[in-house]
Amino acid sequence: MPYSFEIYKDKKEEFRVRFKAPNGEKMFASEGYSSKAAANNAIKSILKNGPGAAVVDNTKAVKKAKKA
């Protein structure tokens, strides 16, 4: 099975998108949308804008304060 986008409804009956790897692992999930059309628009936006998106690494270590 190839990579895929999956549209589903959550417990609140909102439409959500998840991106799945070939092994079935969920790689990411979206916020909830009120319509299936909005969920499809999210997928289109990811496909259009994702390839050029920057990677922001917020895991930089915090420097420890020096002891006086």
The first five atom37 places (N, CA, C, CB, O) and aatype in JSON, in Angstrom:
{
  "aatype": [12, 14, 18, 15, 13, 6, 9, 18, 11, 3, 11, 11, 6, 6, 13, 1, 19, 1, 13, 11, 0, 14, 2, 7, 6, 11, 12, 13, 0, 15, 6, 7, 18, 15, 15, 11, 0, 0, 0, 2, 2, 0, 9, 11, 15, 9, 10, 11, 2, 7, 14, 7, 0, 0, 19, 19, 3, 2, 16, 11, 0, 19, 11, 11, 0, 11, 11, 0],
  "atom_mask": [
    [1, 1, 1, 1, 1],
    [1, 1, 1, 1, 1],
    [1, 1, 1, 1, 1],
    [1, 1, 1, 1, 1],
    [1, 1, 1, 1, 1],
    [1, 1, 1, 1, 1],
    [1, 1, 1, 1, 1],
    [1, 1, 1, 1, 1],
    [1, 1, 1, 1, 1],
    [1, 1, 1, 1, 1],
    [1, 1, 1, 1, 1],
    [1, 1, 1, 1, 1],
    [1, 1, 1, 1, 1],
    [1, 1, 1, 1, 1],
    [1, 1, 1, 1, 1],
    [1, 1, 1, 1, 1],
    [1, 1, 1, 1, 1],
    [1, 1, 1, 1, 1],
    [1, 1, 1, 1, 1],
    [1, 1, 1, 1, 1],
    [1, 1, 1, 1, 1],
    [1, 1, 1, 1, 1],
    [1, 1, 1, 1, 1],
    [1, 1, 1, 0, 1],
    [1, 1, 1, 1, 1],
    [1, 1, 1, 1, 1],
    [1, 1, 1, 1, 1],
    [1, 1, 1, 1, 1],
    [1, 1, 1, 1, 1],
    [1, 1, 1, 1, 1],
    [1, 1, 1, 1, 1],
    [1, 1, 1, 0, 1],
    [1, 1, 1, 1, 1],
    [1, 1, 1, 1, 1],
    [1, 1, 1, 1, 1],
    [1, 1, 1, 1, 1],
    [1, 1, 1, 1, 1],
    [1, 1, 1, 1, 1],
    [1, 1, 1, 1, 1],
    [1, 1, 1, 1, 1],
    [1, 1, 1, 1, 1],
    [1, 1, 1, 1, 1],
    [1, 1, 1, 1, 1],
    [1, 1, 1, 1, 1],
    [1, 1, 1, 1, 1],
    [1, 1, 1, 1, 1],
    [1, 1, 1, 1, 1],
    [1, 1, 1, 1, 1],
    [1, 1, 1, 1, 1],
    [1, 1, 1, 0, 1],
    [1, 1, 1, 1, 1],
    [1, 1, 1, 0, 1],
    [1, 1, 1, 1, 1],
    [1, 1, 1, 1, 1],
    [1, 1, 1, 1, 1],
    [1, 1, 1, 1, 1],
    [1, 1, 1, 1, 1],
    [1, 1, 1, 1, 1],
    [1, 1, 1, 1, 1],
    [1, 1, 1, 1, 1],
    [1, 1, 1, 1, 1],
    [1, 1, 1, 1, 1],
    [1, 1, 1, 1, 1],
    [1, 1, 1, 1, 1],
    [1, 1, 1, 1, 1],
    [1, 1, 1, 1, 1],
    [1, 1, 1, 1, 1],
    [1, 1, 1, 1, 1]
  ],
  "atom_positions": [
    [[0.84, -1.17, 0.0], [0.0, 0.0, 0.0], [0.9, 1.25, 0.0], [-0.96, -0.01, 1.23], [1.82, 1.33, 0.81]],
    [[0.65, 2.21, -0.88], [1.48, 3.43, -0.92], [1.1, 4.41, 0.18], [1.35, 4.11, -2.3], [0.14, 4.2, 0.91]],
    [[1.87, 5.5, 0.28], [1.5, 6.58, 1.19], [0.1, 7.05, 0.81], [2.53, 7.77, 1.14], [-0.28, 7.01, -0.36]],
    [[-0.66, 7.51, 1.8], [-2.03, 7.94, 1.48], [-2.54, 8.98, 2.46], [-2.96, 6.75, 1.47], [-2.12, 9.04, 3.62]],
    [[-3.46, 9.8, 1.98], [-4.23, 10.7, 2.82], [-5.55, 10.0, 3.1], [-4.45, 12.1, 2.14], [-6.14, 9.4, 2.21]],
    [[-5.99, 10.07, 4.32], [-7.26, 9.45, 4.72], [-8.14, 10.52, 5.36], [-7.02, 8.24, 5.71], [-7.71, 11.2, 6.29]],
    [[-9.36, 10.66, 4.86], [-10.33, 11.57, 5.47], [-11.25, 10.72, 6.32], [-11.14, 12.39, 4.38], [-11.76, 9.69, 5.88]],
    [[-11.46, 11.16, 7.56], [-12.35, 10.41, 8.46], [-13.09, 11.38, 9.37], [-11.55, 9.39, 9.31], [-12.73, 12.56, 9.45]],
    [[-14.11, 10.9, 10.04], [-14.85, 11.71, 10.99], [-14.44, 11.31, 12.4], [-16.39, 11.55, 10.8], [-14.29, 10.13, 12.71]],
    [[-14.25, 12.33, 13.26], [-13.88, 12.06, 14.64], [-15.13, 11.94, 15.51], [-12.95, 13.16, 15.17], [-16.25, 11.96, 15.0]],
    [[-14.93, 11.83, 16.82], [-16.06, 11.67, 17.75], [-17.01, 12.86, 17.76], [-15.54, 11.43, 19.14], [-18.18, 12.72, 18.08]],
    [[-16.48, 14.04, 17.4], [-17.3, 15.26, 17.35], [-17.97, 15.43, 15.99], [-16.44, 16.48, 17.66], [-18.6, 16.46, 15.73]],
    [[-17.82, 14.41, 15.11], [-18.38, 14.45, 13.76], [-17.7, 15.49, 12.87], [-19.87, 14.74, 13.84], [-18.28, 15.94, 11.89]],
    [[-16.45, 15.87, 13.21], [-15.68, 16.75, 12.36], [-14.84, 15.91, 11.4], [-14.78, 17.69, 13.21], [-14.44, 14.79, 11.72]],
    [[-14.59, 16.46, 10.23], [-13.75, 15.78, 9.25], [-12.29, 16.07, 9.58], [-14.1, 16.23, 7.79], [-11.93, 17.21, 9.88]],
    [[-11.46, 15.05, 9.52], [-10.04, 15.18, 9.76], [-9.28, 14.45, 8.65], [-9.65, 14.62, 11.16], [-9.82, 13.58, 7.97]],
    [[-8.03, 14.84, 8.49], [-7.15, 14.22, 7.5], [-5.98, 13.62, 8.24], [-6.68, 15.24, 6.4], [-5.41, 14.25, 9.13]],
    [[-5.62, 12.42, 7.89], [-4.37, 11.85, 8.39], [-3.57, 11.32, 7.21], [-4.64, 10.72, 9.44], [-4.12, 10.86, 6.21]],
    [[-2.26, 11.4, 7.36], [-1.33, 10.94, 6.35], [-0.72, 9.65, 6.86], [-0.22, 12.0, 6.03], [-0.19, 9.59, 7.97]],
    [[-0.81, 8.61, 6.05], [-0.35, 7.29, 6.5], [0.77, 6.76, 5.61], [-1.51, 6.3, 6.5], [0.78, 6.95, 4.4]],
    [[1.73, 6.1, 6.26], [2.85, 5.46, 5.58], [2.4, 4.13, 4.99], [4.05, 5.24, 6.57], [1.33, 3.62, 5.34]],
    [[3.19, 3.58, 4.08], [2.83, 2.29, 3.48], [2.59, 1.16, 4.49], [3.91, 1.87, 2.53], [1.83, 0.24, 4.21]],
    [[3.24, 1.24, 5.66], [3.05, 0.18, 6.67], [1.81, 0.44, 7.54], [4.29, 0.08, 7.56], [1.55, -0.31, 8.48]],
    [[1.04, 1.5, 7.22], [-0.18, 1.8, 7.96], [0.02, 2.77, 9.12], [0.0, 0.0, 0.0], [-0.95, 3.19, 9.75]],
    [[1.28, 3.13, 9.4], [1.56, 4.04, 10.51], [1.04, 5.44, 10.19], [3.06, 4.08, 10.81], [1.26, 5.96, 9.1]],
    [[0.35, 6.04, 11.17], [-0.12, 7.41, 11.02], [1.06, 8.34, 11.21], [-1.26, 7.74, 12.03], [1.72, 8.3, 12.25]],
    [[1.34, 9.18, 10.21], [2.49, 10.08, 10.29], [2.08, 11.46, 10.79], [3.16, 10.21, 8.92], [2.85, 12.09, 11.51]],
    [[0.9, 11.94, 10.45], [0.37, 13.16, 11.02], [-1.13, 13.22, 10.83], [1.04, 14.39, 10.41], [-1.68, 12.53, 9.97]],
    [[-1.78, 14.05, 11.62], [-3.22, 14.25, 11.52], [-3.52, 15.74, 11.59], [-3.98, 13.48, 12.65], [-2.77, 16.5, 12.2]],
    [[-4.6, 16.13, 10.97], [-4.98, 17.53, 10.9], [-5.9, 17.93, 12.05], [-5.65, 17.83, 9.57], [-6.3, 17.11, 12.88]],
    [[-6.22, 19.22, 12.05], [-7.28, 19.72, 12.91], [-8.62, 19.23, 12.37], [-7.24, 21.28, 12.99], [-8.67, 18.61, 11.3]],
    [[-9.7, 19.5, 13.08], [-11.03, 19.13, 12.62], [-11.6, 20.18, 11.68], [0.0, 0.0, 0.0], [-11.39, 21.37, 11.88]],
    [[-12.32, 19.73, 10.66], [-12.98, 20.62, 9.71], [-14.48, 20.34, 9.72], [-12.39, 20.43, 8.27], [-14.91, 19.21, 9.97]],
    [[-15.27, 21.38, 9.45], [-16.72, 21.23, 9.49], [-17.28, 20.56, 8.24], [-17.35, 22.58, 9.66], [-18.42, 20.1, 8.25]],
    [[-16.48, 20.51, 7.16], [-16.98, 19.88, 5.93], [-15.89, 19.02, 5.29], [-17.46, 20.96, 4.94], [-14.7, 19.22, 5.51]],
    [[-16.33, 18.08, 4.49], [-15.4, 17.23, 3.76], [-14.63, 18.06, 2.73], [-16.15, 16.05, 3.06], [-13.46, 17.81, 2.46]],
    [[-15.3, 19.06, 2.15], [-14.64, 19.93, 1.18], [-13.45, 20.66, 1.81], [-15.64, 20.95, 0.6], [-12.41, 20.81, 1.18]],
    [[-13.62, 21.12, 3.04], [-12.53, 21.8, 3.74], [-11.37, 20.83, 4.0], [-13.03, 22.4, 5.08], [-10.21, 21.22, 3.88]],
    [[-11.67, 19.58, 4.34], [-10.63, 18.57, 4.54], [-9.89, 18.32, 3.23], [-11.24, 17.26, 5.09], [-8.66, 18.19, 3.22]],
    [[-10.62, 18.24, 2.13], [-9.98, 18.07, 0.81], [-9.11, 19.27, 0.46], [-11.04, 17.85, -0.28], [-8.04, 19.11, -0.12]],
    [[-9.56, 20.46, 0.81], [-8.75, 21.66, 0.57], [-7.46, 21.63, 1.37], [-9.55, 22.92, 0.92], [-6.43, 22.1, 0.9]],
    [[-7.5, 21.08, 2.58], [-6.29, 20.93, 3.38], [-5.29, 20.02, 2.68], [-6.63, 20.38, 4.78], [-4.1, 20.32, 2.64]],
    [[-5.78, 18.93, 2.12], [-4.9, 18.01, 1.39], [-4.28, 18.72, 0.19], [-5.69, 16.76, 0.92], [-3.08, 18.6, -0.06]],
    [[-5.11, 19.46, -0.56], [-4.6, 20.19, -1.72], [-3.53, 21.2, -1.31], [-5.74, 20.92, -2.45], [-2.53, 21.37, -2.0]],
    [[-3.73, 21.86, -0.17], [-2.77, 22.84, 0.31], [-1.45, 22.18, 0.69], [-3.34, 23.59, 1.51], [-0.38, 22.7, 0.39]],
    [[-1.53, 21.03, 1.34], [-0.31, 20.3, 1.71], [0.46, 19.87, 0.46], [-0.66, 19.06, 2.57], [1.68, 20.01, 0.4]],
    [[-0.25, 19.35, -0.53], [0.4, 18.92, -1.76], [1.03, 20.09, -2.51], [-0.59, 18.21, -2.66], [2.11, 19.95, -3.1]],
    [[0.38, 21.25, -2.48], [0.87, 22.43, -3.19], [2.02, 23.1, -2.44], [-0.26, 23.43, -3.4], [3.05, 23.43, -3.03]],
    [[1.85, 23.3, -1.13], [2.79, 24.09, -0.35], [3.85, 23.28, 0.39], [2.04, 24.91, 0.61], [4.89, 23.82, 0.77]],
    [[3.59, 22.02, 0.61], [4.49, 21.18, 1.39], [5.89, 21.02, 0.84], [0.0, 0.0, 0.0], [6.85, 21.11, 1.6]],
    [[6.04, 20.78, -0.47], [7.39, 20.56, -1.0], [8.36, 21.71, -0.77], [7.31, 20.29, -2.46], [9.57, 21.48, -0.64]],
    [[7.87, 22.93, -0.7], [8.75, 24.07, -0.5], [8.79, 24.59, 0.91], [0.0, 0.0, 0.0], [9.43, 25.6, 1.19]],
    [[8.1, 23.91, 1.81], [8.0, 24.39, 3.19], [9.33, 24.25, 3.93], [6.91, 23.62, 3.94], [10.08, 23.29, 3.73]],
    [[9.6, 25.22, 4.77], [10.81, 25.18, 5.6], [10.63, 24.18, 6.73], [11.13, 26.58, 6.17], [9.51, 23.91, 7.17]],
    [[11.74, 23.64, 7.21], [11.73, 22.77, 8.38], [12.22, 23.62, 9.55], [12.64, 21.49, 8.17], [13.33, 24.15, 9.52]],
    [[11.4, 23.76, 10.57], [11.75, 24.56, 11.74], [12.03, 23.59, 12.89], [10.61, 25.58, 12.11], [11.14, 22.86, 13.33]],
    [[13.27, 23.59, 13.37], [13.67, 22.7, 14.46], [13.63, 23.47, 15.77], [15.11, 22.11, 14.21], [14.48, 24.32, 16.04]],
    [[12.63, 23.18, 16.59], [12.47, 23.84, 17.88], [13.05, 23.03, 19.03], [11.01, 24.12, 18.14], [12.66, 23.22, 20.18]],
    [[13.96, 22.12, 18.73], [14.5, 21.23, 19.76], [15.87, 21.66, 20.24], [14.58, 19.82, 19.25], [16.55, 20.89, 20.92]],
    [[16.3, 22.86, 19.92], [17.62, 23.31, 20.34], [17.71, 23.29, 21.86], [17.91, 24.74, 19.79], [16.79, 23.69, 22.57]],
    [[18.84, 22.82, 22.34], [19.06, 22.7, 23.78], [19.1, 24.07, 24.44], [20.37, 21.95, 24.06], [19.62, 25.04, 23.88]],
    [[18.55, 24.14, 25.61], [18.57, 25.37, 26.4], [19.9, 25.39, 27.14], [17.32, 25.46, 27.4], [20.28, 24.41, 27.78]],
    [[20.6, 26.52, 27.05], [21.89, 26.63, 27.73], [21.67, 26.75, 29.23], [22.68, 27.85, 27.2], [20.8, 27.48, 29.69]],
    [[22.47, 26.01, 29.97], [22.4, 26.06, 31.42], [23.09, 27.32, 31.93], [23.05, 24.8, 32.05], [24.1, 27.76, 31.38]],
    [[22.52, 27.89, 32.96], [23.12, 29.09, 33.56], [24.43, 28.71, 34.24], [22.13, 29.76, 34.6], [24.54, 27.65, 34.85]],
    [[25.42, 29.58, 34.13], [26.71, 29.33, 34.77], [26.6, 29.63, 36.25], [27.84, 30.17, 34.12], [25.96, 30.6, 36.66]],
    [[27.25, 28.79, 37.04], [27.29, 29.0, 38.48], [28.3, 30.11, 38.79], [27.67, 27.7, 39.23], [29.37, 30.16, 38.19]],
    [[27.94, 30.98, 39.72], [28.83, 32.09, 40.08], [29.91, 31.67, 41.06], [28.04, 33.22, 40.67], [30.73, 32.49, 41.45]]
  ]
}
